[in-house]
Amino acid sequence: MVHTMLILIAAATPVPKLWYALPLIVSISLVYGATRHEHLKPILIHSLRSAIWVTGFMAVIFAVIWLAGFWN
């Protein structure tokens, strides 16, 4: 009963949709890094760079869309 109540409370609370991007960025970065390297250390270094690049790209797109909203 308590477990069901916790699930219902968690489902009812609003979750910022930006948090859905975090697992996507991590998984995309890890897969992209693993396709380029075979050892763990270069994979993690490349994944970190990829995650920074993807996050920066998403921030630029967000800024463009946010600025375009002022012209409506």
N, C-alpha and C positions, 0 to 999 in steps of 0.2 A: 504494500500500500504506500509506504513512504517513498519507495523507488519510483512508483508511478507518479506521485505528486511532484517529485523533483524533475522528472522528465517534462511534465506539463508546465511547471514554472519555467524551466529552461526554454521550452518551446514558445512560451508567451512573452519572454523578454526580448526586446528588439536587439538585434545584432547588427552592428554597422557592416554594410556589405563590403567594405574595404578589407575586412578580416578574411573574406573568402579568397582574396588574391594571394595571401601569404602561402598557403600550401601549394598553390599553382606555381608561384615564383620559385619555391624551393624545389619542387619536383622537376620543373622545366630546366632549372639550372643544373641539378644533379644529372639528369639524363643527358643534357648537352655536354657537360663536362666528361661524363663517362664515355661518350662516343668519340671523344678526342684523345683520351689518355687511358692507360691501363692500370697505373698504380694509384693508390688512394690519395697520396699527398697532392699530386698534380690535378687529380679530379676535384678535390676540395678547393684548391686555389682557383682553378678555372670556374668552378661553380660559384664561388664568391664573386668573382669578376662578372660573371653572367648575371647573377642576381642584382648586382649594383647597376649593370647596364639596363636590365629589364625594368627595374624600379625607376631609374632616371627617365627611360623612355615613356613609361606610364605617367610620370609626373609632368613631362612636357606635353603629352596629349591632354592630360587633365587641365593644365594651364591654358592651352589653346581653347578647349571647350568652355572653360570657365570664363575666359575673356570674351569669347564669342557670345556668351549669354548677356553681356552688357548691351549688345546692339539690337536686342529684341524689343 
